[in-house]
């Protein structure tokens, strides 16, 4: 599989996990004592953090909070995640 395909798959997984986490959070807004929903929240939060860390390690920052360099501002040095798909 080409590197670009792997990158796109990882980015899509990140989007799906982000969506699931937001939806669970919205559900918890109205059902704050639902233990199963809270377990799902923590499960997806962990998965999302792992997926984001893997993406950032392999392909660079997804958001400005992922910039780690103290030497220069690397956010603008490479294509942004949505530009890499082209």
Phi and psi in radians as a Rosetta constraint file:
Dihedral C 1 N 2 CA 2 C 2 CIRCULARHARMONIC -1.172 0.35
Dihedral N 2 CA 2 C 2 N 3 CIRCULARHARMONIC 2.636 0.35
Dihedral C 2 N 3 CA 3 C 3 CIRCULARHARMONIC -1.010 0.35
Dihedral N 3 CA 3 C 3 N 4 CIRCULARHARMONIC -0.684 0.35
Dihedral C 3 N 4 CA 4 C 4 CIRCULARHARMONIC -1.097 0.35
Dihedral N 4 CA 4 C 4 N 5 CIRCULARHARMONIC -0.680 0.35
Dihedral C 4 N 5 CA 5 C 5 CIRCULARHARMONIC -1.142 0.35
Dihedral N 5 CA 5 C 5 N 6 CIRCULARHARMONIC -0.744 0.35
Dihedral C 5 N 6 CA 6 C 6 CIRCULARHARMONIC -1.082 0.35
Dihedral N 6 CA 6 C 6 N 7 CIRCULARHARMONIC -0.724 0.35
Dihedral C 6 N 7 CA 7 C 7 CIRCULARHARMONIC -1.113 0.35
Dihedral N 7 CA 7 C 7 N 8 CIRCULARHARMONIC -0.788 0.35
Dihedral C 7 N 8 CA 8 C 8 CIRCULARHARMONIC -1.102 0.35
Dihedral N 8 CA 8 C 8 N 9 CIRCULARHARMONIC -0.682 0.35
Dihedral C 8 N 9 CA 9 C 9 CIRCULARHARMONIC -1.131 0.35
Dihedral N 9 CA 9 C 9 N 10 CIRCULARHARMONIC -0.731 0.35
Dihedral C 9 N 10 CA 10 C 10 CIRCULARHARMONIC -1.168 0.35
Dihedral N 10 CA 10 C 10 N 11 CIRCULARHARMONIC -0.690 0.35
Dihedral C 10 N 11 CA 11 C 11 CIRCULARHARMONIC -1.139 0.35
Dihedral N 11 CA 11 C 11 N 12 CIRCULARHARMONIC -0.710 0.35
Dihedral C 11 N 12 CA 12 C 12 CIRCULARHARMONIC -1.113 0.35
Dihedral N 12 CA 12 C 12 N 13 CIRCULARHARMONIC -0.713 0.35
Dihedral C 12 N 13 CA 13 C 13 CIRCULARHARMONIC -1.074 0.35
Dihedral N 13 CA 13 C 13 N 14 CIRCULARHARMONIC -0.735 0.35
Dihedral C 13 N 14 CA 14 C 14 CIRCULARHARMONIC -1.025 0.35
Dihedral N 14 CA 14 C 14 N 15 CIRCULARHARMONIC -0.790 0.35
Dihedral C 14 N 15 CA 15 C 15 CIRCULARHARMONIC -1.094 0.35
Dihedral N 15 CA 15 C 15 N 16 CIRCULARHARMONIC -0.762 0.35
Dihedral C 15 N 16 CA 16 C 16 CIRCULARHARMONIC -1.122 0.35
Dihedral N 16 CA 16 C 16 N 17 CIRCULARHARMONIC -0.769 0.35
Dihedral C 16 N 17 CA 17 C 17 CIRCULARHARMONIC -1.168 0.35
Dihedral N 17 CA 17 C 17 N 18 CIRCULARHARMONIC -0.651 0.35
Dihedral C 17 N 18 CA 18 C 18 CIRCULARHARMONIC -1.084 0.35
Dihedral N 18 CA 18 C 18 N 19 CIRCULARHARMONIC -0.765 0.35
Dihedral C 18 N 19 CA 19 C 19 CIRCULARHARMONIC -1.083 0.35
Dihedral N 19 CA 19 C 19 N 20 CIRCULARHARMONIC -0.830 0.35
Dihedral C 19 N 20 CA 20 C 20 CIRCULARHARMONIC -1.046 0.35
Dihedral N 20 CA 20 C 20 N 21 CIRCULARHARMONIC -0.752 0.35
Dihedral C 20 N 21 CA 21 C 21 CIRCULARHARMONIC -1.114 0.35
Dihedral N 21 CA 21 C 21 N 22 CIRCULARHARMONIC -0.729 0.35
Dihedral C 21 N 22 CA 22 C 22 CIRCULARHARMONIC -1.112 0.35
Dihedral N 22 CA 22 C 22 N 23 CIRCULARHARMONIC -0.740 0.35
Dihedral C 22 N 23 CA 23 C 23 CIRCULARHARMONIC -1.125 0.35
Dihedral N 23 CA 23 C 23 N 24 CIRCULARHARMONIC -0.756 0.35
Dihedral C 23 N 24 CA 24 C 24 CIRCULARHARMONIC -1.109 0.35
Dihedral N 24 CA 24 C 24 N 25 CIRCULARHARMONIC -0.697 0.35
Dihedral C 24 N 25 CA 25 C 25 CIRCULARHARMONIC -1.075 0.35
Dihedral N 25 CA 25 C 25 N 26 CIRCULARHARMONIC -0.711 0.35
Dihedral C 25 N 26 CA 26 C 26 CIRCULARHARMONIC -1.120 0.35
Dihedral N 26 CA 26 C 26 N 27 CIRCULARHARMONIC -0.714 0.35
Dihedral C 26 N 27 CA 27 C 27 CIRCULARHARMONIC -1.089 0.35
Dihedral N 27 CA 27 C 27 N 28 CIRCULARHARMONIC -0.752 0.35
Dihedral C 27 N 28 CA 28 C 28 CIRCULARHARMONIC -1.163 0.35
Dihedral N 28 CA 28 C 28 N 29 CIRCULARHARMONIC -0.421 0.35
Dihedral C 28 N 29 CA 29 C 29 CIRCULARHARMONIC -1.038 0.35
Dihedral N 29 CA 29 C 29 N 30 CIRCULARHARMONIC -0.587 0.35
Dihedral C 29 N 30 CA 30 C 30 CIRCULARHARMONIC -1.840 0.35
Dihedral N 30 CA 30 C 30 N 31 CIRCULARHARMONIC -0.139 0.35
Dihedral C 30 N 31 CA 31 C 31 CIRCULARHARMONIC -2.378 0.35
Dihedral N 31 CA 31 C 31 N 32 CIRCULARHARMONIC 1.067 0.35
Dihedral C 31 N 32 CA 32 C 32 CIRCULARHARMONIC -1.155 0.35
Dihedral N 32 CA 32 C 32 N 33 CIRCULARHARMONIC -0.272 0.35
Dihedral C 32 N 33 CA 33 C 33 CIRCULARHARMONIC -1.793 0.35
Dihedral N 33 CA 33 C 33 N 34 CIRCULARHARMONIC 0.136 0.35
Dihedral C 33 N 34 CA 34 C 34 CIRCULARHARMONIC -1.319 0.35
Dihedral N 34 CA 34 C 34 N 35 CIRCULARHARMONIC 1.837 0.35
Dihedral C 34 N 35 CA 35 C 35 CIRCULARHARMONIC -1.138 0.35
Dihedral N 35 CA 35 C 35 N 36 CIRCULARHARMONIC -0.678 0.35
Dihedral C 35 N 36 CA 36 C 36 CIRCULARHARMONIC -1.141 0.35
Dihedral N 36 CA 36 C 36 N 37 CIRCULARHARMONIC -0.742 0.35
Dihedral C 36 N 37 CA 37 C 37 CIRCULARHARMONIC -1.110 0.35
Dihedral N 37 CA 37 C 37 N 38 CIRCULARHARMONIC -0.686 0.35
Dihedral C 37 N 38 CA 38 C 38 CIRCULARHARMONIC -1.157 0.35
Dihedral N 38 CA 38 C 38 N 39 CIRCULARHARMONIC -0.677 0.35
Dihedral C 38 N 39 CA 39 C 39 CIRCULARHARMONIC -1.089 0.35
Dihedral N 39 CA 39 C 39 N 40 CIRCULARHARMONIC -0.745 0.35
Dihedral C 39 N 40 CA 40 C 40 CIRCULARHARMONIC -1.078 0.35
Dihedral N 40 CA 40 C 40 N 41 CIRCULARHARMONIC -0.725 0.35
Dihedral C 40 N 41 CA 41 C 41 CIRCULARHARMONIC -0.997 0.35
Dihedral N 41 CA 41 C 41 N 42 CIRCULARHARMONIC -0.884 0.35
Dihedral C 41 N 42 CA 42 C 42 CIRCULARHARMONIC -1.158 0.35
Dihedral N 42 CA 42 C 42 N 43 CIRCULARHARMONIC -0.617 0.35
Dihedral C 42 N 43 CA 43 C 43 CIRCULARHARMONIC -1.091 0.35
Dihedral N 43 CA 43 C 43 N 44 CIRCULARHARMONIC -0.870 0.35
Dihedral C 43 N 44 CA 44 C 44 CIRCULARHARMONIC -1.232 0.35
Dihedral N 44 CA 44 C 44 N 45 CIRCULARHARMONIC -0.546 0.35
Dihedral C 44 N 45 CA 45 C 45 CIRCULARHARMONIC -1.096 0.35
Dihedral N 45 CA 45 C 45 N 46 CIRCULARHARMONIC -0.786 0.35
Dihedral C 45 N 46 CA 46 C 46 CIRCULARHARMONIC -1.110 0.35
Dihedral N 46 CA 46 C 46 N 47 CIRCULARHARMONIC -0.813 0.35
Dihedral C 46 N 47 CA 47 C 47 CIRCULARHARMONIC -1.045 0.35
Dihedral N 47 CA 47 C 47 N 48 CIRCULARHARMONIC -0.770 0.35
Dihedral C 47 N 48 CA 48 C 48 CIRCULARHARMONIC -1.102 0.35
Dihedral N 48 CA 48 C 48 N 49 CIRCULARHARMONIC -0.761 0.35
Dihedral C 48 N 49 CA 49 C 49 CIRCULARHARMONIC -1.070 0.35
Dihedral N 49 CA 49 C 49 N 50 CIRCULARHARMONIC -0.720 0.35
Dihedral C 49 N 50 CA 50 C 50 CIRCULARHARMONIC -1.156 0.35
Dihedral N 50 CA 50 C 50 N 51 CIRCULARHARMONIC -0.768 0.35
Dihedral C 50 N 51 CA 51 C 51 CIRCULARHARMONIC -1.121 0.35
Dihedral N 51 CA 51 C 51 N 52 CIRCULARHARMONIC -0.764 0.35
Dihedral C 51 N 52 CA 52 C 52 CIRCULARHARMONIC -1.093 0.35
Dihedral N 52 CA 52 C 52 N 53 CIRCULARHARMONIC -0.775 0.35
Dihedral C 52 N 53 CA 53 C 53 CIRCULARHARMONIC -1.076 0.35
Dihedral N 53 CA 53 C 53 N 54 CIRCULARHARMONIC -0.721 0.35
Dihedral C 53 N 54 CA 54 C 54 CIRCULARHARMONIC -1.127 0.35
Dihedral N 54 CA 54 C 54 N 55 CIRCULARHARMONIC -0.770 0.35
Dihedral C 54 N 55 CA 55 C 55 CIRCULARHARMONIC -1.075 0.35
Dihedral N 55 CA 55 C 55 N 56 CIRCULARHARMONIC -0.844 0.35
Dihedral C 55 N 56 CA 56 C 56 CIRCULARHARMONIC -1.076 0.35
Dihedral N 56 CA 56 C 56 N 57 CIRCULARHARMONIC -0.706 0.35
Dihedral C 56 N 57 CA 57 C 57 CIRCULARHARMONIC -1.113 0.35
Dihedral N 57 CA 57 C 57 N 58 CIRCULARHARMONIC -0.724 0.35
Dihedral C 57 N 58 CA 58 C 58 CIRCULARHARMONIC -1.468 0.35
Dihedral N 58 CA 58 C 58 N 59 CIRCULARHARMONIC -0.653 0.35
Dihedral C 58 N 59 CA 59 C 59 CIRCULARHARMONIC -2.197 0.35
Dihedral N 59 CA 59 C 59 N 60 CIRCULARHARMONIC -0.105 0.35
Dihedral C 59 N 60 CA 60 C 60 CIRCULARHARMONIC 1.851 0.35
Dihedral N 60 CA 60 C 60 N 61 CIRCULARHARMONIC 3.134 0.35
Dihedral C 60 N 61 CA 61 C 61 CIRCULARHARMONIC -1.139 0.35
Dihedral N 61 CA 61 C 61 N 62 CIRCULARHARMONIC 2.466 0.35
Dihedral C 61 N 62 CA 62 C 62 CIRCULARHARMONIC -1.573 0.35
Dihedral N 62 CA 62 C 62 N 63 CIRCULARHARMONIC -0.589 0.35
Dihedral C 62 N 63 CA 63 C 63 CIRCULARHARMONIC -2.390 0.35
Dihedral N 63 CA 63 C 63 N 64 CIRCULARHARMONIC 2.957 0.35
Dihedral C 63 N 64 CA 64 C 64 CIRCULARHARMONIC -1.098 0.35
Dihedral N 64 CA 64 C 64 N 65 CIRCULARHARMONIC -0.452 0.35
Dihedral C 64 N 65 CA 65 C 65 CIRCULARHARMONIC -1.194 0.35
Dihedral N 65 CA 65 C 65 N 66 CIRCULARHARMONIC -0.258 0.35
Dihedral C 65 N 66 CA 66 C 66 CIRCULARHARMONIC -1.526 0.35
Dihedral N 66 CA 66 C 66 N 67 CIRCULARHARMONIC -0.081 0.35
Dihedral C 66 N 67 CA 67 C 67 CIRCULARHARMONIC -1.272 0.35
Dihedral N 67 CA 67 C 67 N 68 CIRCULARHARMONIC 2.149 0.35
Dihedral C 67 N 68 CA 68 C 68 CIRCULARHARMONIC -1.897 0.35
Dihedral N 68 CA 68 C 68 N 69 CIRCULARHARMONIC -0.321 0.35
Dihedral C 68 N 69 CA 69 C 69 CIRCULARHARMONIC -1.120 0.35
Dihedral N 69 CA 69 C 69 N 70 CIRCULARHARMONIC 2.377 0.35
Dihedral C 69 N 70 CA 70 C 70 CIRCULARHARMONIC -1.803 0.35
Dihedral N 70 CA 70 C 70 N 71 CIRCULARHARMONIC -0.022 0.35
Dihedral C 70 N 71 CA 71 C 71 CIRCULARHARMONIC -1.569 0.35
Dihedral N 71 CA 71 C 71 N 72 CIRCULARHARMONIC -0.722 0.35
Dihedral C 71 N 72 CA 72 C 72 CIRCULARHARMONIC -2.747 0.35
Dihedral N 72 CA 72 C 72 N 73 CIRCULARHARMONIC 2.916 0.35
Dihedral C 72 N 73 CA 73 C 73 CIRCULARHARMONIC -1.433 0.35
Dihedral N 73 CA 73 C 73 N 74 CIRCULARHARMONIC 1.755 0.35
Dihedral C 73 N 74 CA 74 C 74 CIRCULARHARMONIC -1.478 0.35
Dihedral N 74 CA 74 C 74 N 75 CIRCULARHARMONIC -0.154 0.35
Dihedral C 74 N 75 CA 75 C 75 CIRCULARHARMONIC -0.988 0.35
Dihedral N 75 CA 75 C 75 N 76 CIRCULARHARMONIC -0.650 0.35
Dihedral C 75 N 76 CA 76 C 76 CIRCULARHARMONIC -1.668 0.35
Dihedral N 76 CA 76 C 76 N 77 CIRCULARHARMONIC 0.062 0.35
Dihedral C 76 N 77 CA 77 C 77 CIRCULARHARMONIC -1.464 0.35
Dihedral N 77 CA 77 C 77 N 78 CIRCULARHARMONIC -0.363 0.35
Dihedral C 77 N 78 CA 78 C 78 CIRCULARHARMONIC -2.204 0.35
Dihedral N 78 CA 78 C 78 N 79 CIRCULARHARMONIC 2.859 0.35
Dihedral C 78 N 79 CA 79 C 79 CIRCULARHARMONIC -1.018 0.35
Dihedral N 79 CA 79 C 79 N 80 CIRCULARHARMONIC 2.514 0.35
Dihedral C 79 N 80 CA 80 C 80 CIRCULARHARMONIC -1.264 0.35
Dihedral N 80 CA 80 C 80 N 81 CIRCULARHARMONIC 2.782 0.35
Dihedral C 80 N 81 CA 81 C 81 CIRCULARHARMONIC -0.890 0.35
Dihedral N 81 CA 81 C 81 N 82 CIRCULARHARMONIC -0.699 0.35
Dihedral C 81 N 82 CA 82 C 82 CIRCULARHARMONIC -1.325 0.35
Dihedral N 82 CA 82 C 82 N 83 CIRCULARHARMONIC -0.322 0.35
Dihedral C 82 N 83 CA 83 C 83 CIRCULARHARMONIC -1.499 0.35
Dihedral N 83 CA 83 C 83 N 84 CIRCULARHARMONIC -0.337 0.35
Dihedral C 83 N 84 CA 84 C 84 CIRCULARHARMONIC -1.273 0.35
Dihedral N 84 CA 84 C 84 N 85 CIRCULARHARMONIC -0.278 0.35
Dihedral C 84 N 85 CA 85 C 85 CIRCULARHARMONIC -1.340 0.35
Dihedral N 85 CA 85 C 85 N 86 CIRCULARHARMONIC -0.347 0.35
